[in-house]
Amino acid sequence: ANFSKMSHKENQIPFLYRRDILDNNQCLEIVKEFWKNKNLHKNVNTSNKVSTDLQCKFSEKNTRILLSKSINYISDALTIAINDYTKLYPQTKKLYLDWGLYDNFNLQFYQPHQGFGGYHCENLGKDYSDSNTRFLVWTIYLSNTLDGGTEFLHQNHIEKCKMGKVIIFPADWTFTHRSQISTTQCKLIATGWLNYKL
């Protein structure tokens, strides 16, 4: 979809940006790189979240061979998406504090019946892994998981998990969300934040 054809009406939910940016082949290459790096996988099993995570850094772009394509594809997609977002909401460029892409991000794999099932927001209002500086959240869906999207509490909306789609939304409580947990399909996403620069 061309940005010129996008509108607030097409976006439907204010401040929730979504656009298909990565193609299927790029997504599949990221999936392959995720599985090539099994030695770096971290199994997460808490009361809120069950997943297999791969922690990444944009600053390691092109320096970790097995992750280079993933980080390049994700970085390029986010450049497009962030540019779109600031065009949709130009006030984001007039804030007192500068903001930008947070270096750390995760690739997260969910088997059927796994996910981040607890409602949460990304800015927790306290200094926990810099969460108090989170401004926006980004997610890139890397699988087609029909019943495994993202459920937004106050918007009464489920965003479908479609391979290659990028979404961006505010990190605050107004966009409280959780995983829509699939009982039949696996799901893979890349996700991270845009943080204020204090």
N, C-alpha and C positions, 0 to 999 in steps of 0.2 A: 504494500500500500504506500502511495506517495504521501508525504506529509501535507502537500498542498490540498489533498483530498480529505484530510482529517478535519474534524470540527468538534466543538464541545458536544454537539448533539450526537455525533457518531461515537464519541468517547462515553457518553451517557452518564457516567458517574464522575462528578468533579474531582479533580486531583488524582484520579486513578488512570494512569496512562497505560495503554497496551498497544503493541504493534508487532507484527510478524517481521523479524529482521534476519535471523539466521536461517539458511536453507537446511534441508534435511541432511545433506551430506556433511555439512559443517557440524551439525549436532551429533551425527554418528561418529565423527572423528573425535569429538570431545568424549563421547561415551567410551570409545576404545581406549583413549588415554586415561580415563578414570580407572579402567580395569587393569591397565598396564602398571599402575602405581599402587597395587595392592599392599605393598610393604609400607605405604604411608597412610593406609586407611585407619580410621578411628571408629570403633563401634560405640554408639551412644545408646544408652538405655536408662532413661529417667522416667519419672512419673508423667512427664509431659511429652517426651519425644523418644522415639525409637528409630534409629537410622544408621547408615554407614556413611561417614563423612571423610572428605579429603580436603584438608586445609591448604589454601593457596595464597599467594601474594602477587599483586600486580608488579611489584618491584623485582620479582624473579622472572619477568617476561624475557624469554629467549635465553635464560641461563640454566633452566632445568629442562633438559632435552625432552623428557617424557611428558612435560606439561606445556611445551612452548606453543603448540597450535591452539590448545584450549585457551590459554591466556590471551593470545593474539585475537582469536575469534571473539571472545567475551569482551575484551577491551574495545575492539572496533565496534561491536554492536552497541555497547554502552555509550560510546562517543556519539553515535547517531541518536540514541534514545534520550540522552541528557540534553542534546541540542534541541530535539523536539520539545522536551518538557519545558525548557526555558522559553521557547517560542510560545507555547500554550499559556505559560504562566510567567510573563516577563518580570513580575514583582520579585521572583526568586533571585534576580540579578541585582536587586536594589536593597538587599538586607544589610544590616549593620555588620554582620559577621560573614566572612568568606566561607565557602564550603566546597567540598570536592570529593572525589572518589576515595573511599577508605581502602588502605592497602590490602588488608586481609579480606578474603572471601572464602566461601565453602562450596564444594560440590557435594550434594547430599543425595544418597540413594535410599529409596524406601522399597522394601518388599511388600507384597499384599499384607494388609492389616497393620502396617507401620506408618508412622507420620508424626507430625507435631500436633497432637490432638487437643492440647490445651489452648484456650483462647489467650492471646498475648499481644502486646505491642512491642516495638523494637527499641523505643526510647524509654528506659525504665526509670528515668528521673534520678538515677544515682550513678556513681562512677564504677560501673561494672563492665570491664572490657571496653571502655570508652562509650558505653551505650548512652550515656547522658549527653553526648555530642551528636548523636545520630539525627539527621535531618530528613533524609528520604531513604527508602528501602528499594532495592531492585531484585528482581528474580527473572531468570531465563529458564523456561521450561525446555527440557532436553528429551522429553518422551511424549508420546500421545497416550495419556492416561485418562480415559473417558470419565471415570468417576473419582478422579484424584486431583482436583483443582485446589484453589485457595478460597476459603469461606470468610467473607467479611461480615462481622457481626452487625454493626450499625447501618451498613448499606444494604443489608438483606440480599447479599449478592454472592454468587459462587463464580469465580473466574476459572474458565476451563483450562486444563493443562494440555496445551497444544505445542508440539515440537517447534522450536524456533521463536516462540513468542516472548517478548520482553515486556515486563510490567514494572512500573515505578509508582510508589505511593508514599504518603507521609509516614514518618516513623512514630507519630504520637498515638495516644489512646483512641483518637477518633477513627483510626483505621485498625482497630483490634481485629485480629484474624487468627485462623488456625488452618491446618491441613484438612482437606476433605480426604478422608482415608479410604483408599480403594480396597475392596475385599478380593479383587480378582487380578489386578495388574500391578506391575512394578512402576516406579516413578523415579526420575532423575532430574534434579534442578541444579542450577548455579545461583547463588544468592549472596548478597552483601549489602553495603550501605554507602550513602553519601553523608559525610560528617562535616559539622562546623569545624573550622580551623581556629582554635582558641589561642 
